[in-house]
């Protein structure tokens, strides 16, 4: 097929030209005398992305899952009790990781299409007068279902319960794309990855830890080696790493952070909301539902679209890929075959996203779904066209 395949999964995302060029450099000495002049400002600027002044960032050669493991093993002890909710594949996998590491996970089962159950968590924490729960796990953006949770409300609930548990946030598909405020929301461990809002290839777990988490890590007894904060802290202080870092990805990360700070975080958040709303307008015009059950759960980085009973979402995905060169996200686990996902995060604008909406619409019609030709495209284009003031704000 002529042309370039269109990538609209919720990660990996499109890598902008300037970031690809930054990565395409000769190999270099990762112990060179001038490396700290590159790494120390990068560490400082990453703190701006997490919106933390007091926290410490970590860059592990890993995926977001490696970041989860680093957060858990550095701050908890075998058998510790943690509180988590299962409402999608990635919140499930975090729970699974904790259980396999020997933690006692109190799991709150939620409908897929909802998010962190703040009131239920508040009641559980208030009842935990002996403070047996050592950590609360929250997935800010559940990529499998297109659900975004309210971390600020969760922090308010934890404070109201006067509970000392650490707050861990999975921000893999949210940080750098939607609002995240580590210090203001009292987040102790935040985990992201390079392949989503940071617009890089996969391979970096990008994390931040609060001073409280760092203090706890000094006495945590879980086994760890490769992911040990202590080794990173000692070498990062001088601008180096305890083992060979992926220098090409770090060069790309420098370009990514420059791009993000240049656009401005608030503008990035506004752009993602604007683009996401156009997709939601298209879904409504198709007469379909999205997986997120209420507007409070709508994600600004990915929309999971429910196909009608009797149709196979995987067939739509296959048709889009083979006929039109369009990659859409598949449904996972409980929603496999029931939803397809349009990712709208990272390096995107209206016209790029219109191609995904058009391709999804054609693939659905090819598969016999009762979708009127041009309906979603028209709804999205009218929203984008008539709300140029929002687009202009996002572009500033």
TORKOL-4160 file (C-alpha; in steps of 0.2 Angstrom, whole numbers, padded with zeros to 4 digits, m for minus):
396
<pt num="1" X="0000" Y="0000" Z="0000"/>
<pt num="2" X="0007" Y="0017" Z="m0005"/>
<pt num="3" X="0008" Y="0031" Z="0008"/>
<pt num="4" X="0012" Y="0030" Z="0027"/>
<pt num="5" X="0002" Y="0019" Z="0039"/>
<pt num="6" X="m0008" Y="0030" Z="0051"/>
<pt num="7" X="m0004" Y="0026" Z="0069"/>
<pt num="8" X="m0019" Y="0029" Z="0081"/>
<pt num="9" X="m0017" Y="0017" Z="0095"/>
<pt num="10" X="m0015" Y="0025" Z="0112"/>
<pt num="11" X="0004" Y="0021" Z="0112"/>
<pt num="12" X="0016" Y="0020" Z="0105"/>
<pt num="13" X="0012" Y="0037" Z="0097"/>
<pt num="14" X="0019" Y="0047" Z="0083"/>
<pt num="15" X="0037" Y="0053" Z="0085"/>
<pt num="16" X="0039" Y="0071" Z="0078"/>
<pt num="17" X="0053" Y="0074" Z="0066"/>
<pt num="18" X="0064" Y="0084" Z="0077"/>
<pt num="19" X="0063" Y="0070" Z="0090"/>
<pt num="20" X="0068" Y="0057" Z="0077"/>
<pt num="21" X="0082" Y="0068" Z="0072"/>
<pt num="22" X="0088" Y="0070" Z="0090"/>
<pt num="23" X="0088" Y="0051" Z="0092"/>
<pt num="24" X="0098" Y="0048" Z="0076"/>
<pt num="25" X="0115" Y="0052" Z="0082"/>
<pt num="26" X="0131" Y="0042" Z="0083"/>
<pt num="27" X="0135" Y="0032" Z="0099"/>
<pt num="28" X="0143" Y="0042" Z="0113"/>
<pt num="29" X="0152" Y="0039" Z="0129"/>
<pt num="30" X="0140" Y="0038" Z="0143"/>
<pt num="31" X="0154" Y="0042" Z="0155"/>
<pt num="32" X="0161" Y="0057" Z="0146"/>
<pt num="33" X="0167" Y="0071" Z="0157"/>
<pt num="34" X="0154" Y="0083" Z="0149"/>
<pt num="35" X="0138" Y="0072" Z="0151"/>
<pt num="36" X="0132" Y="0080" Z="0167"/>
<pt num="37" X="0130" Y="0096" Z="0157"/>
<pt num="38" X="0117" Y="0087" Z="0147"/>
<pt num="39" X="0109" Y="0076" Z="0161"/>
<pt num="40" X="0107" Y="0087" Z="0176"/>
<pt num="41" X="0097" Y="0100" Z="0166"/>
<pt num="42" X="0086" Y="0086" Z="0159"/>
<pt num="43" X="0082" Y="0080" Z="0177"/>
<pt num="44" X="0078" Y="0097" Z="0182"/>
<pt num="45" X="0066" Y="0100" Z="0167"/>
<pt num="46" X="0057" Y="0083" Z="0169"/>
<pt num="47" X="0052" Y="0089" Z="0186"/>
<pt num="48" X="0042" Y="0103" Z="0178"/>
<pt num="49" X="0033" Y="0090" Z="0168"/>
<pt num="50" X="0028" Y="0081" Z="0184"/>
<pt num="51" X="0024" Y="0098" Z="0192"/>
<pt num="52" X="0035" Y="0094" Z="0207"/>
<pt num="53" X="0048" Y="0105" Z="0215"/>
<pt num="54" X="0053" Y="0093" Z="0229"/>
<pt num="55" X="0052" Y="0076" Z="0221"/>
<pt num="56" X="0066" Y="0067" Z="0212"/>
<pt num="57" X="0064" Y="0060" Z="0194"/>
<pt num="58" X="0071" Y="0043" Z="0189"/>
<pt num="59" X="0074" Y="0036" Z="0171"/>
<pt num="60" X="0075" Y="0017" Z="0170"/>
<pt num="61" X="0078" Y="0008" Z="0154"/>
<pt num="62" X="0061" Y="m0001" Z="0154"/>
<pt num="63" X="0043" Y="0001" Z="0150"/>
<pt num="64" X="0030" Y="0008" Z="0161"/>
<pt num="65" X="0028" Y="m0009" Z="0169"/>
<pt num="66" X="0046" Y="m0008" Z="0175"/>
<pt num="67" X="0042" Y="0009" Z="0182"/>
<pt num="68" X="0028" Y="0000" Z="0192"/>
<pt num="69" X="0040" Y="m0013" Z="0199"/>
<pt num="70" X="0053" Y="0000" Z="0203"/>
<pt num="71" X="0039" Y="0010" Z="0213"/>
<pt num="72" X="0033" Y="m0005" Z="0222"/>
<pt num="73" X="0050" Y="m0014" Z="0227"/>
<pt num="74" X="0058" Y="0002" Z="0233"/>
<pt num="75" X="0045" Y="0008" Z="0245"/>
<pt num="76" X="0035" Y="m0007" Z="0252"/>
<pt num="77" X="0039" Y="m0023" Z="0262"/>
<pt num="78" X="0033" Y="m0041" Z="0258"/>
<pt num="79" X="0016" Y="m0044" Z="0264"/>
<pt num="80" X="0011" Y="m0025" Z="0265"/>
<pt num="81" X="m0007" Y="m0021" Z="0262"/>
<pt num="82" X="m0011" Y="m0010" Z="0248"/>
<pt num="83" X="m0028" Y="m0004" Z="0241"/>
<pt num="84" X="m0032" Y="m0004" Z="0222"/>
<pt num="85" X="m0047" Y="m0004" Z="0211"/>
<pt num="86" X="m0049" Y="m0015" Z="0195"/>
<pt num="87" X="m0058" Y="m0006" Z="0181"/>
<pt num="88" X="m0048" Y="m0010" Z="0166"/>
<pt num="89" X="m0033" Y="m0021" Z="0159"/>
<pt num="90" X="m0020" Y="m0010" Z="0166"/>
<pt num="91" X="m0026" Y="m0007" Z="0183"/>
<pt num="92" X="m0028" Y="m0026" Z="0183"/>
<pt num="93" X="m0010" Y="m0029" Z="0178"/>
<pt num="94" X="m0004" Y="m0017" Z="0192"/>
<pt num="95" X="m0014" Y="m0027" Z="0204"/>
<pt num="96" X="m0007" Y="m0043" Z="0197"/>
<pt num="97" X="0011" Y="m0037" Z="0198"/>
<pt num="98" X="0008" Y="m0032" Z="0217"/>
<pt num="99" X="0001" Y="m0049" Z="0220"/>
<pt num="100" X="0016" Y="m0058" Z="0212"/>
<pt num="101" X="0028" Y="m0048" Z="0222"/>
<pt num="102" X="0020" Y="m0054" Z="0238"/>
<pt num="103" X="0009" Y="m0040" Z="0243"/>
<pt num="104" X="m0008" Y="m0041" Z="0251"/>
<pt num="105" X="m0019" Y="m0032" Z="0239"/>
<pt num="106" X="m0037" Y="m0026" Z="0244"/>
<pt num="107" X="m0045" Y="m0026" Z="0227"/>
<pt num="108" X="m0061" Y="m0015" Z="0224"/>
<pt num="109" X="m0070" Y="m0023" Z="0209"/>
<pt num="110" X="m0078" Y="m0009" Z="0198"/>
<pt num="111" X="m0087" Y="m0009" Z="0181"/>
<pt num="112" X="m0076" Y="m0007" Z="0166"/>
<pt num="113" X="m0080" Y="0010" Z="0160"/>
<pt num="114" X="m0078" Y="0018" Z="0177"/>
<pt num="115" X="m0063" Y="0024" Z="0186"/>
<pt num="116" X="m0055" Y="0026" Z="0204"/>
<pt num="117" X="m0070" Y="0024" Z="0216"/>
<pt num="118" X="m0065" Y="0039" Z="0227"/>
<pt num="119" X="m0080" Y="0037" Z="0240"/>
<pt num="120" X="m0077" Y="0018" Z="0242"/>
<pt num="121" X="m0058" Y="0021" Z="0244"/>
<pt num="122" X="m0063" Y="0035" Z="0257"/>
<pt num="123" X="m0074" Y="0023" Z="0267"/>
<pt num="124" X="m0061" Y="0010" Z="0267"/>
<pt num="125" X="m0047" Y="0021" Z="0273"/>
<pt num="126" X="m0058" Y="0029" Z="0286"/>
<pt num="127" X="m0061" Y="0012" Z="0293"/>
<pt num="128" X="m0043" Y="0007" Z="0293"/>
<pt num="129" X="m0040" Y="0015" Z="0310"/>
<pt num="130" X="m0024" Y="0004" Z="0313"/>
<pt num="131" X="m0017" Y="0010" Z="0296"/>
<pt num="132" X="m0013" Y="m0007" Z="0290"/>
<pt num="133" X="m0015" Y="0000" Z="0272"/>
<pt num="134" X="0002" Y="0006" Z="0267"/>
<pt num="135" X="m0001" Y="0012" Z="0249"/>
<pt num="136" X="m0016" Y="0017" Z="0238"/>
<pt num="137" X="m0014" Y="0013" Z="0219"/>
<pt num="138" X="m0023" Y="0024" Z="0206"/>
<pt num="139" X="m0023" Y="0023" Z="0187"/>
<pt num="140" X="m0025" Y="0040" Z="0182"/>
<pt num="141" X="m0029" Y="0035" Z="0164"/>
<pt num="142" X="m0036" Y="0018" Z="0160"/>
<pt num="143" X="m0030" Y="0015" Z="0142"/>
<pt num="144" X="m0040" Y="0000" Z="0139"/>
<pt num="145" X="m0057" Y="0008" Z="0142"/>
<pt num="146" X="m0053" Y="0026" Z="0139"/>
<pt num="147" X="m0057" Y="0031" Z="0157"/>
<pt num="148" X="m0049" Y="0046" Z="0166"/>
<pt num="149" X="m0049" Y="0047" Z="0185"/>
<pt num="150" X="m0049" Y="0061" Z="0197"/>
<pt num="151" X="m0033" Y="0061" Z="0207"/>
<pt num="152" X="m0036" Y="0077" Z="0216"/>
<pt num="153" X="m0052" Y="0070" Z="0223"/>
<pt num="154" X="m0043" Y="0055" Z="0229"/>
<pt num="155" X="m0030" Y="0065" Z="0238"/>
<pt num="156" X="m0044" Y="0075" Z="0246"/>
<pt num="157" X="m0052" Y="0059" Z="0252"/>
<pt num="158" X="m0036" Y="0052" Z="0259"/>
<pt num="159" X="m0033" Y="0069" Z="0268"/>
<pt num="160" X="m0050" Y="0069" Z="0275"/>
<pt num="161" X="m0048" Y="0051" Z="0282"/>
<pt num="162" X="m0031" Y="0057" Z="0289"/>
<pt num="163" X="m0023" Y="0041" Z="0282"/>
<pt num="164" X="m0004" Y="0040" Z="0280"/>
<pt num="165" X="m0004" Y="0028" Z="0265"/>
<pt num="166" X="0007" Y="0032" Z="0251"/>
<pt num="167" X="m0001" Y="0037" Z="0235"/>
<pt num="168" X="0005" Y="0029" Z="0219"/>
<pt num="169" X="m0001" Y="0035" Z="0202"/>
<pt num="170" X="0000" Y="0026" Z="0185"/>
<pt num="171" X="0002" Y="0040" Z="0173"/>
<pt num="172" X="0009" Y="0031" Z="0159"/>
<pt num="173" X="m0005" Y="0037" Z="0146"/>
<pt num="174" X="m0009" Y="0053" Z="0155"/>
<pt num="175" X="0007" Y="0063" Z="0161"/>
<pt num="176" X="0012" Y="0075" Z="0148"/>
<pt num="177" X="m0005" Y="0075" Z="0140"/>
<pt num="178" X="m0018" Y="0079" Z="0153"/>
<pt num="179" X="m0016" Y="0089" Z="0169"/>
<pt num="180" X="m0005" Y="0081" Z="0183"/>
<pt num="181" X="0001" Y="0090" Z="0198"/>
<pt num="182" X="0012" Y="0079" Z="0209"/>
<pt num="183" X="0016" Y="0091" Z="0223"/>
<pt num="184" X="m0002" Y="0099" Z="0224"/>
<pt num="185" X="m0010" Y="0082" Z="0224"/>
<pt num="186" X="0002" Y="0074" Z="0236"/>
<pt num="187" X="0007" Y="0060" Z="0224"/>
<pt num="188" X="0021" Y="0050" Z="0231"/>
<pt num="189" X="0026" Y="0039" Z="0216"/>
<pt num="190" X="0021" Y="0043" Z="0199"/>
<pt num="191" X="0025" Y="0032" Z="0184"/>
<pt num="192" X="0025" Y="0036" Z="0165"/>
<pt num="193" X="0033" Y="0029" Z="0150"/>
<pt num="194" X="0042" Y="0037" Z="0135"/>
<pt num="195" X="0030" Y="0030" Z="0121"/>
<pt num="196" X="0015" Y="0040" Z="0125"/>
<pt num="197" X="0013" Y="0058" Z="0129"/>
<pt num="198" X="0032" Y="0060" Z="0128"/>
<pt num="199" X="0032" Y="0055" Z="0110"/>
<pt num="200" X="0047" Y="0044" Z="0110"/>
<pt num="201" X="0049" Y="0025" Z="0106"/>
<pt num="202" X="0046" Y="0013" Z="0120"/>
<pt num="203" X="0061" Y="0010" Z="0132"/>
<pt num="204" X="0061" Y="0022" Z="0146"/>
<pt num="205" X="0051" Y="0022" Z="0162"/>
<pt num="206" X="0050" Y="0040" Z="0167"/>
<pt num="207" X="0046" Y="0041" Z="0186"/>
<pt num="208" X="0046" Y="0054" Z="0200"/>
<pt num="209" X="0046" Y="0050" Z="0219"/>
<pt num="210" X="0042" Y="0062" Z="0233"/>
<pt num="211" X="0053" Y="0065" Z="0248"/>
<pt num="212" X="0042" Y="0055" Z="0259"/>
<pt num="213" X="0043" Y="0040" Z="0247"/>
<pt num="214" X="0062" Y="0042" Z="0246"/>
<pt num="215" X="0063" Y="0041" Z="0265"/>
<pt num="216" X="0052" Y="0026" Z="0266"/>
<pt num="217" X="0064" Y="0018" Z="0253"/>
<pt num="218" X="0078" Y="0018" Z="0265"/>
<pt num="219" X="0070" Y="0005" Z="0275"/>
<pt num="220" X="0059" Y="m0005" Z="0263"/>
<pt num="221" X="0064" Y="m0023" Z="0262"/>
<pt num="222" X="0058" Y="m0029" Z="0246"/>
<pt num="223" X="0072" Y="m0037" Z="0235"/>
<pt num="224" X="0078" Y="m0026" Z="0221"/>
<pt num="225" X="0094" Y="m0023" Z="0211"/>
<pt num="226" X="0092" Y="m0016" Z="0194"/>
<pt num="227" X="0078" Y="m0005" Z="0200"/>
<pt num="228" X="0086" Y="0001" Z="0216"/>
<pt num="229" X="0083" Y="0020" Z="0219"/>
<pt num="230" X="0098" Y="0020" Z="0230"/>
<pt num="231" X="0110" Y="0017" Z="0216"/>
<pt num="232" X="0101" Y="0029" Z="0204"/>
<pt num="233" X="0101" Y="0043" Z="0217"/>
<pt num="234" X="0120" Y="0041" Z="0220"/>
<pt num="235" X="0125" Y="0042" Z="0202"/>
<pt num="236" X="0112" Y="0054" Z="0196"/>
<pt num="237" X="0118" Y="0067" Z="0208"/>
<pt num="238" X="0134" Y="0068" Z="0198"/>
<pt num="239" X="0125" Y="0067" Z="0181"/>
<pt num="240" X="0128" Y="0049" Z="0178"/>
<pt num="241" X="0119" Y="0032" Z="0179"/>
<pt num="242" X="0123" Y="0016" Z="0188"/>
<pt num="243" X="0123" Y="0006" Z="0172"/>
<pt num="244" X="0123" Y="0010" Z="0153"/>
<pt num="245" X="0109" Y="0022" Z="0149"/>
<pt num="246" X="0100" Y="0022" Z="0132"/>
<pt num="247" X="0109" Y="0038" Z="0127"/>
<pt num="248" X="0099" Y="0039" Z="0110"/>
<pt num="249" X="0082" Y="0039" Z="0120"/>
<pt num="250" X="0089" Y="0052" Z="0132"/>
<pt num="251" X="0094" Y="0063" Z="0117"/>
<pt num="252" X="0076" Y="0061" Z="0111"/>
<pt num="253" X="0069" Y="0065" Z="0128"/>
<pt num="254" X="0078" Y="0081" Z="0129"/>
<pt num="255" X="0070" Y="0086" Z="0112"/>
<pt num="256" X="0053" Y="0080" Z="0119"/>
<pt num="257" X="0054" Y="0090" Z="0135"/>
<pt num="258" X="0060" Y="0105" Z="0125"/>
<pt num="259" X="0045" Y="0103" Z="0114"/>
<pt num="260" X="0033" Y="0101" Z="0128"/>
<pt num="261" X="0039" Y="0116" Z="0138"/>
<pt num="262" X="0039" Y="0126" Z="0122"/>
<pt num="263" X="0021" Y="0123" Z="0119"/>
<pt num="264" X="0017" Y="0125" Z="0137"/>
<pt num="265" X="0009" Y="0111" Z="0148"/>
<pt num="266" X="m0008" Y="0120" Z="0149"/>
<pt num="267" X="m0009" Y="0122" Z="0130"/>
<pt num="268" X="m0005" Y="0104" Z="0128"/>
<pt num="269" X="m0019" Y="0099" Z="0140"/>
<pt num="270" X="m0031" Y="0111" Z="0131"/>
<pt num="271" X="m0026" Y="0103" Z="0114"/>
<pt num="272" X="m0029" Y="0086" Z="0120"/>
<pt num="273" X="m0046" Y="0090" Z="0127"/>
<pt num="274" X="m0051" Y="0099" Z="0111"/>
<pt num="275" X="m0045" Y="0084" Z="0100"/>
<pt num="276" X="m0054" Y="0072" Z="0111"/>
<pt num="277" X="m0070" Y="0081" Z="0111"/>
<pt num="278" X="m0070" Y="0080" Z="0092"/>
<pt num="279" X="m0069" Y="0061" Z="0093"/>
<pt num="280" X="m0083" Y="0060" Z="0105"/>
<pt num="281" X="m0094" Y="0071" Z="0094"/>
<pt num="282" X="m0090" Y="0058" Z="0080"/>
<pt num="283" X="m0095" Y="0043" Z="0090"/>
<pt num="284" X="m0111" Y="0052" Z="0095"/>
<pt num="285" X="m0115" Y="0055" Z="0077"/>
<pt num="286" X="m0112" Y="0037" Z="0073"/>
<pt num="287" X="m0125" Y="0032" Z="0085"/>
<pt num="288" X="m0113" Y="0022" Z="0096"/>
<pt num="289" X="m0108" Y="0023" Z="0114"/>
<pt num="290" X="m0091" Y="0025" Z="0121"/>
<pt num="291" X="m0084" Y="0013" Z="0135"/>
<pt num="292" X="m0083" Y="0027" Z="0148"/>
<pt num="293" X="m0100" Y="0027" Z="0156"/>
<pt num="294" X="m0101" Y="0045" Z="0162"/>
<pt num="295" X="m0093" Y="0061" Z="0156"/>
<pt num="296" X="m0084" Y="0062" Z="0172"/>
<pt num="297" X="m0074" Y="0047" Z="0166"/>
<pt num="298" X="m0070" Y="0053" Z="0148"/>
<pt num="299" X="m0052" Y="0052" Z="0144"/>
<pt num="300" X="m0043" Y="0065" Z="0134"/>
<pt num="301" X="m0030" Y="0053" Z="0127"/>
<pt num="302" X="m0040" Y="0038" Z="0121"/>
<pt num="303" X="m0058" Y="0034" Z="0117"/>
<pt num="304" X="m0064" Y="0016" Z="0117"/>
<pt num="305" X="m0079" Y="0014" Z="0106"/>
<pt num="306" X="m0092" Y="0000" Z="0109"/>
<pt num="307" X="m0098" Y="m0009" Z="0093"/>
<pt num="308" X="m0116" Y="m0015" Z="0093"/>
<pt num="309" X="m0121" Y="m0032" Z="0099"/>
<pt num="310" X="m0118" Y="m0045" Z="0085"/>
<pt num="311" X="m0103" Y="m0036" Z="0078"/>
<pt num="312" X="m0084" Y="m0039" Z="0081"/>
<pt num="313" X="m0073" Y="m0024" Z="0085"/>
<pt num="314" X="m0058" Y="m0035" Z="0080"/>
<pt num="315" X="m0065" Y="m0036" Z="0062"/>
<pt num="316" X="m0067" Y="m0017" Z="0061"/>
<pt num="317" X="m0048" Y="m0016" Z="0067"/>
<pt num="318" X="m0042" Y="m0028" Z="0054"/>
<pt num="319" X="m0052" Y="m0020" Z="0040"/>
<pt num="320" X="m0045" Y="m0003" Z="0045"/>
<pt num="321" X="m0028" Y="m0009" Z="0045"/>
<pt num="322" X="m0028" Y="m0020" Z="0029"/>
<pt num="323" X="m0039" Y="m0009" Z="0018"/>
<pt num="324" X="m0034" Y="0008" Z="0024"/>
<pt num="325" X="m0017" Y="0007" Z="0033"/>
<pt num="326" X="m0025" Y="0013" Z="0049"/>
<pt num="327" X="m0020" Y="0006" Z="0066"/>
<pt num="328" X="m0033" Y="0007" Z="0079"/>
<pt num="329" X="m0032" Y="0000" Z="0097"/>
<pt num="330" X="m0039" Y="m0017" Z="0101"/>
<pt num="331" X="m0051" Y="m0021" Z="0115"/>
<pt num="332" X="m0042" Y="m0030" Z="0129"/>
<pt num="333" X="m0047" Y="m0044" Z="0141"/>
<pt num="334" X="m0065" Y="m0041" Z="0147"/>
<pt num="335" X="m0069" Y="m0029" Z="0132"/>
<pt num="336" X="m0059" Y="m0039" Z="0119"/>
<pt num="337" X="m0070" Y="m0039" Z="0103"/>
<pt num="338" X="m0082" Y="m0027" Z="0110"/>
<pt num="339" X="m0073" Y="m0010" Z="0108"/>
<pt num="340" X="m0060" Y="m0003" Z="0097"/>
<pt num="341" X="m0049" Y="0012" Z="0102"/>
<pt num="342" X="m0044" Y="0028" Z="0094"/>
<pt num="343" X="m0029" Y="0035" Z="0103"/>
<pt num="344" X="m0027" Y="0054" Z="0102"/>
<pt num="345" X="m0012" Y="0059" Z="0112"/>
<pt num="346" X="0005" Y="0066" Z="0108"/>
<pt num="347" X="0010" Y="0074" Z="0092"/>
<pt num="348" X="m0008" Y="0077" Z="0084"/>
<pt num="349" X="m0019" Y="0090" Z="0076"/>
<pt num="350" X="m0036" Y="0091" Z="0069"/>
<pt num="351" X="m0032" Y="0085" Z="0052"/>
<pt num="352" X="m0022" Y="0070" Z="0058"/>
<pt num="353" X="m0036" Y="0065" Z="0069"/>
<pt num="354" X="m0049" Y="0067" Z="0055"/>
<pt num="355" X="m0040" Y="0054" Z="0045"/>
<pt num="356" X="m0043" Y="0041" Z="0060"/>
<pt num="357" X="m0061" Y="0046" Z="0061"/>
<pt num="358" X="m0064" Y="0044" Z="0042"/>
<pt num="359" X="m0054" Y="0027" Z="0042"/>
<pt num="360" X="m0064" Y="0020" Z="0057"/>
<pt num="361" X="m0080" Y="0026" Z="0049"/>
<pt num="362" X="m0076" Y="0017" Z="0032"/>
<pt num="363" X="m0070" Y="0001" Z="0041"/>
<pt num="364" X="m0086" Y="0000" Z="0051"/>
<pt num="365" X="m0097" Y="0002" Z="0036"/>
<pt num="366" X="m0087" Y="m0011" Z="0027"/>
<pt num="367" X="m0091" Y="m0023" Z="0041"/>
<pt num="368" X="m0109" Y="m0019" Z="0040"/>
<pt num="369" X="m0111" Y="m0008" Z="0056"/>
<pt num="370" X="m0126" Y="0004" Z="0054"/>
<pt num="371" X="m0116" Y="0019" Z="0052"/>
<pt num="372" X="m0121" Y="0033" Z="0040"/>
<pt num="373" X="m0107" Y="0038" Z="0028"/>
<pt num="374" X="m0099" Y="0055" Z="0033"/>
<pt num="375" X="m0109" Y="0056" Z="0049"/>
<pt num="376" X="m0094" Y="0055" Z="0061"/>
<pt num="377" X="m0083" Y="0065" Z="0050"/>
<pt num="378" X="m0095" Y="0079" Z="0048"/>
<pt num="379" X="m0098" Y="0080" Z="0067"/>
<pt num="380" X="m0080" Y="0081" Z="0071"/>
<pt num="381" X="m0076" Y="0093" Z="0057"/>
<pt num="382" X="m0090" Y="0105" Z="0062"/>
<pt num="383" X="m0084" Y="0104" Z="0080"/>
<pt num="384" X="m0066" Y="0108" Z="0075"/>
<pt num="385" X="m0071" Y="0121" Z="0062"/>
<pt num="386" X="m0083" Y="0131" Z="0074"/>
<pt num="387" X="m0072" Y="0130" Z="0089"/>
<pt num="388" X="m0056" Y="0138" Z="0082"/>
<pt num="389" X="m0055" Y="0149" Z="0097"/>
<pt num="390" X="m0051" Y="0133" Z="0107"/>
<pt num="391" X="m0039" Y="0127" Z="0094"/>
<pt num="392" X="m0030" Y="0144" Z="0094"/>
<pt num="393" X="m0029" Y="0143" Z="0113"/>
<pt num="394" X="m0021" Y="0126" Z="0112"/>
<pt num="395" X="m0009" Y="0131" Z="0099"/>
<pt num="396" X="m0002" Y="0146" Z="0108"/>
